[in-house]
Amino acid sequence: MKLFLRRFQSDWASWLAVGFVALLPFARLYEIPLSVFAVSLAFLARSAENRALIRSASYFVLPLFLCYWIPVFLSSLDSMDAQRSWIHSLASLRYLAAALAMSVLLNAPSARERVLRWTAYLLLFWAIDAFVQLYFGRDLFGISMHPDRLNALFIKRYQFFGPTLAMLSPLVLEHARREWRPWAWAISFALILGAVMIAGMRAGWLTMALVLATYMALMLKRENRELRRTIFTIPALAVIVLAVSYFSSPLFQQRIDVAHAFLTGAEMSVDASSMERIPIFKAALRIYRDHPVNGVGVRAFPAAYMVYAEPDDVHIRKSGGESGAFHAHIILLEVMADTGNIGLLGLLAAIAFLVYHRRKTTPVERLNAFPFVLALALILFPFNSHFAIYGTYTSSMIWFLVGLWGASLRLGGLTKKT
């Protein structure tokens, strides 16, 4: 019993982080681990040693958070949906507390390795579960495939499965690259790629294309010479996975055909292949034009859309006039519409800070942080179609990864000067 308690005392933060990923498919249960991390900051701060570590972590986490939160707060002052904006603005403070706590609690290399290892197993299980659902109509837990998309454990929230698996795939691939044999890395890549393809979400497809390009480039580096023998298997695996996905998934065939129609200029192809998002993009630009300083308010886009959409807007028409689009679907447009120029300045300030910060980190720190940095880059890639970037789901994933990034740094070496 004493051994169990000692192990729990040293490992609980790692399992809590794994629990966050495990709970992503289930409504908003993923907020529980994040909230526990946030609350734990107060208990950590009772120790002088931990307070020093928290201050050290804050030199990285706090500037990033302020770049995010100040535009959110200022957008709430005259929001078109004041209640939603203020709730989001105040509730976002938990992200700061959670990221700081994770930076301290997961700072030990063994803790982060445990998070990567079990998250890799978990995401590979998601991929296998998706193939089971595709071929048998039900996944390993008996969950039926959604009529519109392959959903696996995400059940009714099917649209999150493929993109989430793709965006978190660096956690699998980096653990496999560091700890497993090259053939195991190749199989892991094929499983993740195939699951994302058959999920049928083009946002996930583009994300996996970015992952593929990144690892093709990494294979050329000397430290990856053992994996370099797989450099020619990556394109081969990609072609095989795409072929198998196309012939085994009618949904995948349909999405490919729509994309082909877009490229060939077929009638109505632009609107069809963009999932009728062009009206949303146009409305977002009109919103920004009328509210350029601080936008219409974070999470107020649905209210603004009802005002700025065209009279015959397809999204309002489909809802019977009760609602329209819930977010702008492209990060830059969402920032522009929700938080205006202040939000854009915050985004540029965050990028500038990260460029400055990178110059102050060691190669070991950059290596340790790489899976979390790449996952963040995939989430924030500006030319993809996204979930609501200010929504709870995406925001929680972003600050979870920032917390792991902070944990990858040598906290004792972070000072105000660096």
C-alpha positions in Angstrom: 0.0 0.0 0.0 2.8 2.4 0.9 4.5 1.6 -2.5 1.2 2.3 -4.3 0.9 5.7 -2.5 4.4 6.7 -3.3 3.9 5.8 -7.0 0.7 7.7 -7.0 2.3 10.7 -5.5 5.0 10.8 -8.1 3.0 9.7 -11.2 -0.5 11.2 -10.7 0.2 14.3 -12.9 1.3 12.1 -15.8 -1.8 10.0 -15.6 -3.9 13.1 -15.4 -2.4 14.4 -18.6 -3.0 11.1 -20.3 -6.6 11.3 -19.0 -7.1 14.6 -20.7 -6.4 13.0 -24.1 -8.5 9.9 -23.2 -11.5 12.1 -22.4 -11.4 14.2 -25.5 -14.1 12.1 -27.2 -16.6 12.4 -24.4 -18.5 15.7 -24.3 -16.6 18.1 -22.0 -15.2 15.6 -19.6 -11.6 16.6 -20.7 -12.2 19.7 -18.7 -11.9 17.7 -15.5 -8.2 16.9 -15.7 -7.5 20.4 -16.9 -9.4 21.9 -14.0 -7.5 19.6 -11.5 -4.2 20.9 -12.9 -5.5 24.5 -12.5 -6.6 23.9 -8.9 -3.4 22.1 -8.0 -1.4 25.4 -8.7 -2.7 26.8 -5.4 -1.4 23.8 -3.5 2.0 23.8 -5.4 2.4 27.5 -4.5 2.5 26.6 -0.8 6.1 25.4 -1.2 8.9 27.9 -1.6 10.7 25.6 -4.0 7.6 25.2 -6.1 6.9 29.0 -6.1 10.4 29.4 -7.6 9.6 26.9 -10.3 6.2 28.5 -11.0 7.9 31.9 -11.4 10.4 30.3 -13.8 7.7 28.7 -15.8 5.7 32.0 -15.9 8.5 33.6 -18.0 7.4 31.3 -20.8 3.7 30.7 -20.2 2.6 34.1 -19.0 3.6 36.2 -22.1 1.9 33.7 -24.4 -1.2 33.7 -22.2 -1.4 37.5 -22.2 -1.1 37.6 -26.0 -4.2 35.4 -26.0 -6.2 36.8 -23.1 -5.8 40.6 -23.4 -7.5 40.6 -26.8 -10.2 38.3 -25.5 -10.8 40.5 -22.5 -10.9 43.7 -24.5 -13.3 42.2 -27.0 -15.7 41.5 -24.2 -16.1 45.2 -23.3 -18.6 45.9 -26.2 -19.4 42.4 -27.3 -22.5 41.6 -29.3 -23.0 38.7 -26.9 -21.7 40.1 -23.7 -22.6 37.1 -21.5 -20.8 34.5 -23.6 -17.8 36.8 -24.1 -17.4 37.6 -20.4 -17.9 33.9 -19.3 -15.2 32.9 -21.8 -12.9 35.7 -20.8 -13.0 34.9 -17.1 -13.1 31.1 -17.5 -9.9 31.3 -19.7 -7.9 32.2 -16.6 -8.0 28.5 -15.7 -5.8 27.8 -18.8 -3.0 29.9 -17.3 -3.2 28.1 -14.0 -3.3 24.7 -15.6 -0.4 25.4 -18.0 1.8 26.7 -15.1 0.9 23.6 -12.9 1.7 21.2 -15.8 5.0 23.0 -16.4 6.1 22.2 -12.8 4.4 18.8 -12.3 5.6 17.3 -15.6 9.0 18.8 -15.6 10.8 15.5 -14.9 11.8 13.7 -18.1 10.3 10.5 -16.8 6.9 12.2 -16.4 6.8 13.5 -19.9 8.0 10.2 -21.3 5.1 8.5 -19.5 2.7 11.0 -21.0 4.1 10.4 -24.5 4.2 6.6 -24.2 0.6 6.1 -23.0 -0.8 8.8 -25.3 0.9 7.0 -28.2 -0.8 3.8 -27.2 -4.1 5.6 -26.8 -4.1 7.3 -30.2 -3.0 4.1 -31.9 -6.0 2.4 -30.2 -8.3 5.1 -31.6 -6.9 4.4 -35.1 -7.4 0.6 -34.8 -10.9 1.2 -33.4 -11.8 3.3 -36.4 -10.8 0.5 -38.8 -12.9 -1.9 -36.8 -15.9 0.4 -37.1 -15.3 0.9 -40.8 -15.3 -2.8 -41.7 -17.8 -4.1 -39.1 -20.2 -1.1 -38.8 -19.5 -1.0 -35.0 -16.3 -0.3 -33.1 -14.8 -2.3 -30.3 -17.2 -0.9 -27.8 -20.3 -1.5 -30.0 -20.6 2.1 -31.1 -22.4 2.3 -34.5 -20.9 4.4 -37.3 -22.5 7.8 -37.7 -24.5 8.1 -40.9 -22.4 11.1 -42.0 -18.9 10.2 -40.9 -16.8 7.6 -39.2 -17.0 8.6 -35.6 -15.3 5.8 -33.4 -15.3 6.9 -29.8 -16.4 10.4 -30.6 -20.0 9.1 -31.2 -22.1 12.1 -32.2 -19.1 14.5 -32.3 -17.8 12.7 -35.4 -16.3 15.8 -37.0 -13.7 16.0 -34.2 -12.3 12.5 -34.7 -10.1 12.8 -37.8 -8.7 16.3 -37.2 -8.0 15.6 -33.6 -6.1 12.3 -34.4 -4.1 14.2 -37.0 -3.3 17.2 -34.8 -2.1 15.0 -32.0 -0.3 12.5 -34.2 3.2 14.0 -33.4 2.8 12.6 -29.9 2.6 9.1 -31.4 5.2 9.6 -34.1 7.8 11.3 -31.9 7.5 8.6 -29.2 7.8 5.9 -31.9 10.8 7.7 -33.5 12.7 7.9 -30.2 11.7 4.5 -28.6 10.6 2.0 -31.2 12.2 0.3 -34.2 11.9 2.0 -37.6 9.3 -0.6 -38.8 7.1 0.1 -35.8 7.3 3.9 -36.6 6.2 3.1 -40.2 3.3 1.0 -39.0 2.2 3.7 -36.5 2.3 6.3 -39.3 0.3 4.1 -41.6 -2.4 3.4 -38.9 -2.8 7.1 -38.1 -2.8 8.2 -41.7 -5.3 5.5 -42.7 -7.7 6.4 -39.8 -7.6 10.1 -40.6 -8.3 9.3 -44.3 -11.3 7.1 -43.7 -12.7 9.6 -41.2 -13.5 11.8 -44.1 -12.6 15.2 -42.8 -10.5 17.3 -45.2 -9.1 19.3 -42.3 -7.5 16.1 -41.1 -6.2 15.2 -44.5 -4.4 18.6 -44.8 -3.0 18.2 -41.3 -1.6 14.7 -42.2 0.0 16.2 -45.4 1.8 18.7 -43.1 2.9 15.8 -40.8 4.1 13.8 -43.8 6.1 16.8 -45.2 7.6 17.4 -41.7 8.9 13.9 -41.3 10.2 13.6 -44.8 12.3 16.6 -44.0 13.4 15.2 -40.6 14.5 12.0 -42.2 17.3 13.9 -43.9 18.9 14.9 -40.6 21.9 12.9 -39.4 20.5 12.0 -36.0 17.6 10.2 -37.8 19.9 8.0 -39.9 18.3 4.8 -38.5 14.9 6.0 -39.7 16.3 7.2 -43.0 15.9 3.7 -44.4 12.1 4.3 -44.2 12.3 7.5 -46.2 11.2 5.7 -49.3 8.6 3.6 -47.5 6.7 6.8 -46.4 5.4 7.7 -49.8 4.8 4.0 -50.6 2.8 3.6 -47.3 0.9 6.8 -48.1 -0.1 5.5 -51.5 -1.1 2.1 -50.2 -3.1 3.6 -47.3 -4.9 6.0 -49.7 -5.7 3.2 -52.1 -7.1 0.9 -49.4 -9.0 3.8 -47.9 -10.5 4.8 -51.3 -11.7 1.3 -52.1 -12.9 0.4 -48.6 -14.6 3.6 -47.7 -17.5 5.1 -49.8 -17.3 8.2 -47.7 -13.6 8.7 -48.6 -14.6 8.2 -52.3 -17.2 10.8 -52.0 -14.9 13.3 -50.4 -12.2 12.7 -53.0 -14.8 13.1 -55.8 -15.9 16.5 -54.4 -12.3 17.7 -54.1 -11.7 16.6 -57.7 -14.7 18.5 -58.8 -13.3 21.6 -57.1 -9.9 21.2 -58.9 -11.5 20.7 -62.3 -13.9 23.6 -61.9 -17.1 21.7 -62.1 -20.3 23.6 -61.6 -21.1 24.4 -57.9 -17.8 22.7 -57.0 -16.4 25.6 -55.0 -19.3 25.9 -52.6 -19.7 22.1 -52.3 -16.0 21.4 -51.6 -15.8 24.2 -49.1 -18.8 22.8 -47.3 -20.7 26.0 -48.1 -18.2 28.0 -46.1 -17.7 30.8 -48.6 -20.8 32.7 -47.2 -19.2 32.4 -43.7 -15.9 33.8 -44.9 -17.7 36.7 -46.6 -19.7 37.5 -43.5 -16.6 37.3 -41.3 -14.9 39.9 -43.5 -17.9 42.2 -43.3 -17.9 41.8 -39.5 -14.2 42.7 -39.4 -14.7 45.7 -41.6 -17.4 47.2 -39.3 -15.5 46.2 -36.0 -11.8 46.5 -36.8 -10.5 47.5 -33.4 -11.6 44.7 -31.0 -14.1 42.7 -33.1 -17.6 41.7 -32.1 -16.5 39.9 -29.0 -15.0 36.4 -28.4 -17.6 33.7 -29.0 -20.1 36.3 -30.2 -19.7 35.3 -33.9 -23.1 33.4 -34.0 -24.9 36.6 -32.9 -23.0 38.7 -35.3 -23.6 36.3 -38.2 -27.3 36.7 -37.9 -26.8 40.4 -38.6 -24.1 40.3 -41.2 -25.1 37.2 -43.3 -26.9 37.6 -46.6 -30.7 37.5 -46.6 -30.8 34.1 -48.3 -27.8 32.6 -46.4 -27.8 28.8 -46.7 -26.9 28.2 -43.0 -29.7 30.4 -41.7 -32.1 28.9 -44.2 -31.2 25.3 -43.1 -31.9 26.2 -39.4 -35.3 27.7 -40.2 -34.0 31.2 -39.4 -33.0 30.3 -35.8 -29.2 30.2 -36.2 -26.4 30.5 -38.7 -22.6 29.8 -38.5 -21.0 29.4 -35.1 -17.5 30.4 -36.0 -15.4 31.6 -39.0 -13.7 28.2 -39.7 -10.4 29.9 -40.5 -8.2 31.0 -37.6 -7.2 34.4 -39.0 -10.8 35.2 -39.9 -12.0 34.1 -36.5 -9.4 36.3 -34.8 -10.3 39.3 -37.0 -14.0 38.9 -36.5 -14.0 38.1 -32.8 -11.1 40.2 -31.5 -10.2 42.6 -34.4 -6.9 44.2 -34.8 -6.0 43.8 -31.2 -6.3 40.1 -31.6 -4.1 40.2 -34.7 -1.5 42.2 -32.8 -1.7 39.6 -30.0 -1.1 36.8 -32.5 1.9 38.6 -34.0 3.3 39.3 -30.5 3.0 35.6 -29.6 4.9 34.6 -32.8 7.6 37.2 -32.0 7.9 36.0 -28.5 8.3 32.4 -29.6 11.0 33.3 -32.1 12.9 35.2 -29.4 12.3 32.4 -26.9 13.7 29.8 -29.3 17.0 31.6 -29.5 17.3 31.2 -25.7 16.7 27.5 -25.5 19.2 24.6 -25.7 19.1 21.9 -28.4 18.0 19.4 -25.8 15.0 21.6 -24.7 14.0 22.1 -28.4 14.2 18.3 -28.9 12.1 17.6 -25.8 9.5 20.2 -26.8 9.3 19.2 -30.4 6.2 16.9 -30.3 4.2 19.5 -28.4 5.4 22.3 -30.6 4.5 20.4 -33.8 1.1 19.5 -32.5 0.5 23.2 -31.7 1.6 24.2 -35.1 -0.8 21.8 -36.7 -3.7 23.1 -34.6 -2.9 26.7 -35.5 -1.9 26.2 -39.1 -3.6 29.3 -40.6 -4.6 27.9 -44.0 -6.7 25.0 -42.8 -10.4 24.8 -41.9 -10.6 24.7 -38.1 -12.8 24.2 -35.1 -13.6 27.4 -33.2 -10.2 28.5 -32.0 -11.8 30.3 -29.1 -14.0 27.3 -28.4 -13.5 25.3 -25.3 -12.3 22.1 -27.1 -9.6 23.8 -29.2 -8.5 26.2 -26.5 -8.2 23.4 -24.0 -6.0 21.4 -26.4 -3.8 24.4 -27.1 -3.1 25.2 -23.4 -2.7 21.5 -22.6 0.1 21.4 -25.2 1.6 24.8 -24.0 1.7 23.2 -20.5 3.7 20.2 -21.8 5.9 22.6 -23.8 6.6 24.5 -20.6 7.4 21.3 -18.8 10.0 20.5 -21.5 12.0 23.5 -20.5 14.8 23.7 -17.9 12.8 25.7 -15.4 15.8 26.5 -13.2 17.4 28.1 -16.3 14.5 30.3 -17.2 15.1 33.8 -15.8 13.6 37.1 -16.5 16.7 37.9 -18.7 16.1 34.9 -20.9 
